[in-house]
Amino acid sequence: MTCTIEKILTDAKTLLERLREHDAAAESLVDQSAALHRRVAAMRETGTALPDQEIESQIDRICEMGEVMRKAVQVDDDQFCKIQEKLAQLELENKELRELLSISSESLHTRKENSVDTASQPIK
């Protein structure tokens, strides 16, 4: 499996966008829950409360949606952490490879200089 920094960055951006979407959805659920609680309180004040069974059903539905959102965010968080770890690993590997390349290039340059120096010396 080939894994490039560009792919990891693209995946990270995608995950960040998904996290934002999940956050917005979770916020919407919180708003819906607050609206439901305000509605129930207003109905109780006027004496036209919803039947307890309907209230419980709506609360359960909102709680289920919230749980699904929490699981989705957790999955995205886990995936994001894995991508961050892979990116850090690739960056370290890239740094080490650059160092090795630098050492190799310096060694090659030194050999060329030595061979040029040897070739330019007069034969005795």
VOPAVO-767386 format. One record per atom (N, C-alpha, C): residue in one letter; chain; atom name; z, y, x. Coordinates in pm, 1 decimal. Layout:
BEGIN
PT  residuo  cadena  atomo         z         y         x
PT        A       A     CA         Z         Y         X
...
END
This chain:
BEGIN
PT  residuo  cadena  atomo         z         y         x
PT        M       A      N       0.0    -117.2      85.1
PT        M       A     CA       0.0       0.0       0.0
PT        M       A      C       0.0     123.3      89.4
PT        T       A      N    -100.7     202.9      73.4
PT        T       A     CA    -111.6     324.3     151.5
PT        T       A      C     -37.1     435.1      78.3
PT        C       A      N      48.1     504.1     151.5
PT        C       A     CA     128.4     610.2      91.1
PT        C       A      C     114.4     734.1     178.0
PT        T       A      N      51.6     835.8     122.5
PT        T       A     CA      30.8     956.5     199.9
PT        T       A      C     127.5    1064.4     153.2
PT        I       A      N     146.5    1162.3     238.4
PT        I       A     CA     235.1    1273.2     203.0
PT        I       A      C     179.8    1347.0      81.9
PT        E       A      N      46.7    1362.2      75.9
PT        E       A     CA     -13.6    1431.2     -38.1
PT        E       A      C      15.5    1357.3    -168.7
PT        K       A      N       5.7    1223.5    -164.7
PT        K       A     CA      33.0    1145.4    -285.1
PT        K       A      C     179.4    1159.3    -325.1
PT        I       A      N     267.1    1154.9    -227.3
PT        I       A     CA     409.9    1168.4    -256.5
PT        I       A      C     439.6    1305.7    -314.5
PT        L       A      N     379.3    1409.0    -257.0
PT        L       A     CA     401.0    1543.7    -310.0
PT        L       A      C     346.3    1556.2    -451.8
PT        T       A      N     231.1    1496.3    -477.3
PT        T       A     CA     173.8    1497.8    -612.2
PT        T       A      C     266.8    1425.3    -709.1
PT        D       A      N     317.3    1309.0    -668.0
PT        D       A     CA     411.2    1234.0    -752.2
PT        D       A      C     538.7    1314.1    -777.3
PT        A       A      N     586.7    1381.6    -673.9
PT        A       A     CA     708.0    1462.4    -689.0
PT        A       A      C     684.7    1575.5    -788.4
PT        K       A      N     567.7    1639.8    -780.5
PT        K       A     CA     536.2    1747.5    -874.6
PT        K       A      C     527.4    1693.2   -1016.9
PT        T       A      N     466.1    1575.8   -1031.4
PT        T       A     CA     455.3    1513.6   -1163.3
PT        T       A      C     594.2    1481.9   -1218.9
PT        L       A      N     679.0    1425.8   -1133.7
PT        L       A     CA     815.2    1394.0   -1178.3
PT        L       A      C     892.7    1519.4   -1214.9
PT        L       A      N     875.2    1624.5   -1137.6
PT        L       A     CA     943.7    1749.7   -1168.3
PT        L       A      C     899.2    1801.5   -1304.5
PT        E       A      N     770.0    1793.9   -1330.8
PT        E       A     CA     718.5    1837.7   -1461.1
PT        E       A      C     775.8    1751.3   -1573.1
PT        R       A      N     782.8    1620.3   -1550.8
PT        R       A     CA     839.4    1530.6   -1652.5
PT        R       A      C     986.5    1561.0   -1675.2
PT        L       A      N    1060.0    1590.8   -1567.0
PT        L       A     CA    1201.7    1626.2   -1581.5
PT        L       A      C    1216.5    1753.1   -1664.9
PT        R       A      N    1127.9    1848.3   -1640.6
PT        R       A     CA    1132.3    1972.3   -1719.6
PT        R       A      C    1104.3    1943.0   -1866.5
PT        E       A      N    1007.7    1854.4   -1892.6
PT        E       A     CA     976.4    1817.3   -2031.0
PT        E       A      C    1095.3    1747.2   -2096.3
PT        H       A      N    1158.2    1655.7   -2020.9
PT        H       A     CA    1275.7    1585.4   -2074.2
PT        H       A      C    1389.3    1684.0   -2100.1
PT        D       A      N    1405.3    1778.4   -2010.1
PT        D       A     CA    1509.5    1878.6   -2026.5
PT        D       A      C    1484.0    1960.9   -2152.2
PT        A       A      N    1358.6    1998.6   -2173.3
PT        A       A     CA    1323.6    2075.6   -2293.1
PT        A       A      C    1347.8    1992.4   -2418.9
PT        A       A      N    1313.2    1863.5   -2413.3
PT        A       A     CA    1334.8    1775.8   -2528.8
PT        A       A      C    1484.5    1758.6   -2555.8
PT        A       A      N    1562.6    1743.8   -2449.3
PT        A       A     CA    1707.1    1729.3   -2466.4
PT        A       A      C    1765.9    1857.2   -2525.0
PT        E       A      N    1716.8    1971.5   -2478.4
PT        E       A     CA    1762.1    2098.6   -2531.2
PT        E       A      C    1728.5    2109.2   -2680.0
PT        S       A      N    1610.0    2061.8   -2715.6
PT        S       A     CA    1569.2    2062.6   -2855.8
PT        S       A      C    1663.4    1975.5   -2939.7
PT        L       A      N    1701.9    1860.6   -2885.4
PT        L       A     CA    1794.9    1772.6   -2957.6
PT        L       A      C    1930.6    1839.8   -2976.8
PT        V       A      N    1976.0    1907.7   -2874.1
PT        V       A     CA    2103.7    1978.9   -2885.7
PT        V       A      C    2092.4    2086.4   -2992.8
PT        D       A      N    1980.4    2158.5   -2992.6
PT        D       A     CA    1958.5    2262.7   -3094.6
PT        D       A      C    1955.0    2201.8   -3235.2
PT        Q       A      N    1886.0    2087.4   -3249.4
PT        Q       A     CA    1879.1    2020.7   -3379.6
PT        Q       A      C    2017.6    1977.3   -3425.5
PT        S       A      N    2095.0    1925.0   -3331.1
PT        S       A     CA    2230.1    1880.6   -3364.2
PT        S       A      C    2316.0    1998.1   -3408.4
PT        A       A      N    2305.4    2110.0   -3334.6
PT        A       A     CA    2383.0    2229.0   -3371.1
PT        A       A      C    2340.1    2280.3   -3508.5
PT        A       A      N    2209.6    2280.2   -3534.1
PT        A       A     CA    2159.2    2324.8   -3664.8
PT        A       A      C    2210.6    2234.7   -3775.9
PT        L       A      N    2211.4    2105.2   -3750.6
PT        L       A     CA    2261.3    2010.4   -3849.7
PT        L       A      C    2409.0    2035.8   -3878.0
PT        H       A      N    2486.0    2057.8   -3773.3
PT        H       A     CA    2629.0    2083.5   -3792.9
PT        H       A      C    2650.8    2214.6   -3869.2
PT        R       A      N    2570.4    2317.6   -3840.0
PT        R       A     CA    2581.1    2443.3   -3914.5
PT        R       A      C    2544.6    2422.4   -4062.1
PT        R       A      N    2440.5    2341.8   -4084.7
PT        R       A     CA    2396.9    2314.7   -4222.2
PT        R       A      C    2505.9    2242.5   -4300.4
PT        V       A      N    2565.1    2142.4   -4236.0
PT        V       A     CA    2672.3    2065.7   -4301.3
PT        V       A      C    2791.5    2156.8   -4330.3
PT        A       A      N    2826.6    2242.2   -4232.4
PT        A       A     CA    2939.7    2333.4   -4253.7
PT        A       A      C    2910.9    2429.8   -4368.5
PT        A       A      N    2788.3    2481.0   -4373.1
PT        A       A     CA    2751.4    2573.7   -4481.7
PT        A       A      C    2755.1    2503.2   -4616.0
PT        M       A      N    2708.9    2379.3   -4620.4
PT        M       A     CA    2708.6    2304.4   -4746.5
PT        M       A      C    2851.3    2274.3   -4791.9
PT        R       A      N    2938.4    2247.3   -4695.3
PT        R       A     CA    3078.1    2220.2   -4731.3
PT        R       A      C    3142.4    2345.0   -4790.9
PT        E       A      N    3107.4    2461.4   -4732.7
PT        E       A     CA    3163.5    2586.9   -4783.4
PT        E       A      C    3119.1    2613.4   -4927.2
PT        T       A      N    2994.2    2578.6   -4956.7
PT        T       A     CA    2943.4    2605.1   -5092.2
PT        T       A      C    2969.3    2488.8   -5186.8
PT        G       A      N    3020.1    2379.7   -5133.5
PT        G       A     CA    3051.2    2265.2   -5218.3
PT        G       A      C    2931.6    2177.3   -5246.7
PT        T       A      N    2823.5    2193.2   -5172.9
PT        T       A     CA    2704.7    2110.7   -5194.7
PT        T       A      C    2678.7    2022.1   -5072.5
PT        A       A      N    2780.1    1962.6   -5022.2
PT        A       A     CA    2767.2    1882.4   -4899.3
PT        A       A      C    2677.7    1761.7   -4920.9
PT        L       A      N    2612.2    1723.6   -4815.3
PT        L       A     CA    2532.5    1601.9   -4818.6
PT        L       A      C    2625.4    1481.6   -4829.6
PT        P       A      N    2575.7    1375.2   -4884.9
PT        P       A     CA    2657.5    1254.2   -4887.2
PT        P       A      C    2691.3    1213.3   -4743.1
PT        D       A      N    2809.9    1163.3   -4724.0
PT        D       A     CA    2855.5    1124.2   -4590.2
PT        D       A      C    2759.9    1026.5   -4523.1
PT        Q       A      N    2702.8     936.2   -4602.3
PT        Q       A     CA    2610.7     837.4   -4545.7
PT        Q       A      C    2487.3     906.7   -4485.3
PT        E       A      N    2433.7    1007.9   -4553.2
PT        E       A     CA    2317.0    1079.2   -4501.4
PT        E       A      C    2353.1    1157.5   -4375.4
PT        I       A      N    2469.1    1218.5   -4375.0
PT        I       A     CA    2514.1    1291.7   -4256.7
PT        I       A      C    2527.6    1196.5   -4138.4
PT        E       A      N    2593.2    1084.8   -4161.1
PT        E       A     CA    2611.0     986.1   -4054.4
PT        E       A      C    2476.8     934.0   -4003.7
PT        S       A      N    2383.4     913.5   -4095.5
PT        S       A     CA    2251.0     865.1   -4058.2
PT        S       A      C    2180.5     965.7   -3967.4
PT        Q       A      N    2186.5    1092.9   -4003.3
PT        Q       A     CA    2122.5    1195.9   -3921.6
PT        Q       A      C    2191.9    1211.3   -3786.0
PT        I       A      N    2322.1    1205.7   -3785.8
PT        I       A     CA    2396.2    1215.3   -3659.2
PT        I       A      C    2362.6    1096.7   -3570.0
PT        D       A      N    2357.6     977.5   -3627.6
PT        D       A     CA    2322.3     858.1   -3549.5
PT        D       A      C    2182.0     871.2   -3490.2
PT        R       A      N    2089.4     922.2   -3571.1
PT        R       A     CA    1951.8     939.1   -3523.0
PT        R       A      C    1946.1    1037.2   -3405.7
PT        I       A      N    2017.0    1146.2   -3417.7
PT        I       A     CA    2019.8    1245.3   -3309.4
PT        I       A      C    2084.9    1185.4   -3184.7
PT        C       A      N    2191.7    1109.8   -3203.7
PT        C       A     CA    2258.0    1045.7   -3089.0
PT        C       A      C    2166.2     944.1   -3021.4
PT        E       A      N    2091.1     869.0   -3099.9
PT        E       A     CA    1996.4     772.5   -3043.0
PT        E       A      C    1888.2     843.8   -2962.3
PT        M       A      N    1837.0     953.9   -3017.5
PT        M       A     CA    1735.1    1029.9   -2944.3
PT        M       A      C    1793.1    1085.8   -2814.5
PT        G       A      N    1915.7    1131.6   -2820.1
PT        G       A     CA    1981.1    1182.7   -2699.9
PT        G       A      C    1998.0    1074.3   -2594.7
PT        E       A      N    2033.1     954.7   -2637.9
PT        E       A     CA    2049.6     842.8   -2544.2
PT        E       A      C    1916.1     804.8   -2480.2
PT        V       A      N    1810.3     802.7   -2559.8
PT        V       A     CA    1677.6     774.2   -2505.6
PT        V       A      C    1640.0     879.4   -2401.7
PT        M       A      N    1667.8    1004.8   -2431.2
PT        M       A     CA    1637.1    1111.5   -2336.4
PT        M       A      C    1718.8    1095.9   -2208.2
PT        R       A      N    1846.0    1061.4   -2220.2
PT        R       A     CA    1929.4    1041.1   -2101.1
PT        R       A      C    1873.4     929.3   -2013.7
PT        K       A      N    1831.8     821.1   -2076.8
PT        K       A     CA    1773.9     709.4   -2000.2
PT        K       A      C    1644.4     751.7   -1931.4
PT        A       A      N    1562.0     827.2   -2002.6
PT        A       A     CA    1435.0     873.2   -1944.3
PT        A       A      C    1460.6     964.5   -1824.9
PT        V       A      N    1557.0    1053.8   -1837.9
PT        V       A     CA    1590.8    1143.0   -1727.3
PT        V       A      C    1644.6    1062.4   -1609.3
PT        Q       A      N    1726.8     962.0   -1636.7
PT        Q       A     CA    1782.1     878.7   -1529.2
PT        Q       A      C    1670.7     804.7   -1454.9
PT        V       A      N    1574.8     750.6   -1529.9
PT        V       A     CA    1461.3     681.9   -1467.5
PT        V       A      C    1382.2     779.3   -1380.6
PT        D       A      N    1356.6     898.4   -1433.1
PT        D       A     CA    1284.0     999.3   -1356.0
PT        D       A      C    1363.0    1041.5   -1232.3
PT        D       A      N    1494.3    1058.5   -1247.4
PT        D       A     CA    1578.1    1094.5   -1132.5
PT        D       A      C    1571.3     986.8   -1024.4
PT        D       A      N    1580.3     861.8   -1066.0
PT        D       A     CA    1573.2     750.8    -969.8
PT        D       A      C    1439.0     750.5    -898.0
PT        Q       A      N    1332.4     767.9    -974.1
PT        Q       A     CA    1197.9     769.2    -915.3
PT        Q       A      C    1182.9     887.0    -820.1
PT        F       A      N    1235.0    1002.9    -858.7
PT        F       A     CA    1227.1    1122.1    -775.1
PT        F       A      C    1302.3    1100.0    -643.6
PT        C       A      N    1419.0    1036.3    -651.6
PT        C       A     CA    1496.7    1007.2    -529.7
PT        C       A      C    1419.9     912.7    -438.6
PT        K       A      N    1355.9     811.8    -495.7
PT        K       A     CA    1276.9     718.7    -414.4
PT        K       A      C    1162.7     791.8    -344.2
PT        I       A      N    1098.2     882.3    -415.4
PT        I       A     CA     987.3     957.3    -356.3
PT        I       A      C    1039.3    1049.5    -245.6
PT        Q       A      N    1153.8    1112.2    -268.5
PT        Q       A     CA    1210.9    1198.4    -164.4
PT        Q       A      C    1244.8    1117.2     -39.5
PT        E       A      N    1301.1     999.0     -58.4
PT        E       A     CA    1333.5     912.5      55.5
PT        E       A      C    1207.4     873.2     130.9
PT        K       A      N    1103.3     836.0      58.6
PT        K       A     CA     977.2     796.7     121.8
PT        K       A      C     916.2     914.8     196.4
PT        L       A      N     922.3    1033.2     136.6
PT        L       A     CA     869.1    1152.7     201.9
PT        L       A      C     944.9    1181.2     331.3
PT        A       A      N    1077.0    1171.9     326.8
PT        A       A     CA    1156.8    1194.6     447.9
PT        A       A      C    1122.7    1091.0     554.3
PT        Q       A      N    1105.2     967.2     512.1
PT        Q       A     CA    1068.7     860.5     606.1
PT        Q       A      C     932.7     889.5     669.3
PT        L       A      N     835.6     929.7     588.7
PT        L       A     CA     702.3     959.9     641.4
PT        L       A      C     703.1    1081.7     733.1
PT        E       A      N     783.8    1181.2     698.5
PT        E       A     CA     792.9    1299.2     785.1
PT        E       A      C     852.3    1262.4     920.6
PT        L       A      N     955.9    1178.2     920.0
PT        L       A     CA    1015.7    1133.4    1046.1
PT        L       A      C     915.5    1051.5    1126.0
PT        E       A      N     847.3     961.8    1059.5
PT        E       A     CA     746.9     879.5    1126.7
PT        E       A      C     635.7     968.3    1184.0
PT        N       A      N     593.8    1067.1    1108.9
PT        N       A     CA     490.4    1159.3    1154.4
PT        N       A      C     537.5    1234.3    1279.3
PT        K       A      N     661.2    1280.1    1278.4
PT        K       A     CA     717.4    1351.5    1393.4
PT        K       A      C     719.0    1260.9    1516.3
PT        E       A      N     763.9    1136.7    1498.1
PT        E       A     CA     770.5    1042.3    1610.2
PT        E       A      C     630.7    1010.8    1663.9
PT        L       A      N     535.0     995.0    1573.6
PT        L       A     CA     398.0     967.3    1617.2
PT        L       A      C     338.5    1086.3    1692.4
PT        R       A      N     369.4    1206.3    1646.8
PT        R       A     CA     322.1    1325.9    1717.9
PT        R       A      C     382.7    1332.4    1859.0
PT        E       A      N     509.5    1297.0    1870.4
PT        E       A     CA     573.1    1295.2    2002.5
PT        E       A      C     506.4    1192.1    2093.2
PT        L       A      N     480.0    1074.9    2039.3
PT        L       A     CA     412.7     971.3    2117.7
PT        L       A      C     272.6    1016.0    2158.0
PT        L       A      N     202.8    1079.4    2067.3
PT        L       A     CA      69.4    1130.2    2096.7
PT        L       A      C      75.3    1236.3    2205.8
PT        S       A      N     174.1    1321.4    2198.5
PT        S       A     CA     191.4    1425.8    2299.2
PT        S       A      C     218.1    1364.8    2435.9
PT        I       A      N     305.2    1266.3    2440.8
PT        I       A     CA     336.0    1197.7    2566.8
PT        I       A      C     210.6    1129.9    2620.4
PT        S       A      N     138.5    1063.3    2533.5
PT        S       A     CA      16.0     994.0    2573.5
PT        S       A      C     -88.0    1092.9    2625.1
PT        S       A      N    -102.5    1205.6    2554.9
PT        S       A     CA    -199.1    1307.5    2597.4
PT        S       A      C    -160.5    1366.5    2732.7
PT        E       A      N     -32.1    1393.1    2751.3
PT        E       A     CA      14.8    1446.3    2879.5
PT        E       A      C     -10.8    1346.5    2991.9
PT        S       A      N      16.6    1221.4    2964.4
PT        S       A     CA      -5.2    1117.0    3064.8
PT        S       A      C    -152.4    1106.9    3101.4
PT        L       A      N    -239.4    1111.3    3002.4
PT        L       A     CA    -383.2    1104.3    3025.1
PT        L       A      C    -430.9    1225.6    3103.7
PT        H       A      N    -381.0    1342.8    3068.4
PT        H       A     CA    -417.0    1466.2    3138.7
PT        H       A      C    -372.3    1459.4    3284.6
PT        T       A      N    -252.8    1408.4    3308.7
PT        T       A     CA    -201.2    1394.2    3445.3
PT        T       A      C    -287.9    1297.2    3524.7
PT        R       A      N    -326.8    1186.9    3464.6
PT        R       A     CA    -413.9    1089.6    3534.3
PT        R       A      C    -547.8    1152.0    3570.0
PT        K       A      N    -603.9    1229.0    3477.2
PT        K       A     CA    -732.5    1294.1    3504.3
PT        K       A      C    -718.9    1392.5    3619.7
PT        E       A      N    -609.9    1470.0    3620.1
PT        E       A     CA    -588.0    1565.0    3728.8
PT        E       A      C    -574.2    1492.1    3862.5
PT        N       A      N    -502.6    1382.2    3862.9
PT        N       A     CA    -483.7    1304.2    3985.7
PT        N       A      C    -615.5    1245.6    4034.4
PT        S       A      N    -696.1    1196.6    3941.6
PT        S       A     CA    -823.3    1138.4    3982.9
PT        S       A      C    -919.3    1246.3    4032.3
PT        V       A      N    -915.1    1367.5    3972.2
PT        V       A     CA    -997.9    1478.1    4018.7
PT        V       A      C    -951.1    1521.4    4157.2
PT        D       A      N    -821.4    1530.2    4178.2
PT        D       A     CA    -766.4    1567.4    4308.8
PT        D       A      C    -805.9    1464.7    4414.6
PT        T       A      N    -797.8    1337.9    4381.9
PT        T       A     CA    -832.2    1232.1    4475.6
PT        T       A      C    -981.1    1235.0    4508.1
PT        A       A      N   -1062.2    1259.8    4406.5
PT        A       A     CA   -1206.8    1262.4    4425.6
PT        A       A      C   -1250.0    1384.7    4506.0
PT        S       A      N   -1178.4    1493.2    4495.3
PT        S       A     CA   -1219.2    1615.0    4565.9
PT        S       A      C   -1169.7    1619.8    4711.2
PT        Q       A      N   -1084.4    1526.3    4748.0
PT        Q       A     CA   -1037.0    1524.4    4886.9
PT        Q       A      C   -1146.3    1463.3    4975.6
PT        P       A      N   -1165.2    1524.8    5093.3
PT        P       A     CA   -1267.9    1471.3    5182.1
PT        P       A      C   -1228.4    1333.4    5233.8
PT        I       A      N   -1328.0    1252.8    5256.9
PT        I       A     CA   -1305.4    1117.9    5307.4
PT        I       A      C   -1282.7    1128.2    5457.5
PT        K       A      N   -1181.7    1062.6    5507.0
PT        K       A     CA   -1145.6    1070.5    5650.1
PT        K       A      C   -1201.1     957.2    5728.2
END
